[in-house]
Amino acid sequence: MPARAPLNAPFGIIEMPRLEFTVLWRDTDGMLKLQIVASNGPQSAAHETYIYPEALREFGARLQEFPIEGAREVVLESGSDDPKCHEQIRLRAFLLLPTGRSAIEVQFETRGIPPACAQHRFYLTGEPAAFNRLGAELSAWNTNADSQLVSEWRDS
């Protein structure tokens, strides 16, 4: 089935699955305040979290080998699903079909008293090769500077 442009997209422009990582701030111990923006066209969300660069590089290294025999999913997580925890981000790459069709589950949650709470859960689909490229980009990304990494791929 051919890709369709979202209702709010200009005629002829098709939005591709996209992840953006932006360093907002760096703590003295190296921890990053990171903004992650995810979009699949119709759905998009932005979330700010705290994470160490090593966790991003490890996620990137595992994505480069995705799908790994015996471990068919790769996860980046910050925060927790414990209700006492203020927030959680979870990016989980997994196989949809044994033939390789894959997705990244995007889960962002901020807990609190309304209106200070939010939940987002949707999927970015693609082929493993697109996720392998994302992994290489994350592994090579220089988070020492105030910088942004944008990765998008065609959803075939």
Buried (B, 14 or more C-beta within 10 A) or exposed (E): EEEEEBEEEEEEEEBBBBBBBBBEEBEEEEBBBBBBBBBBBEBBBBBBBBBBBEBBBBBBBBBBEBBEEEEEBBEBBBBEEEEEEEBBBBBBBBBEEEEEBBBBBBBBBBBEEEEEEBEBEBBBBBBBEBBBBBBBBBBEBEBEEEEEBEBBBEBE
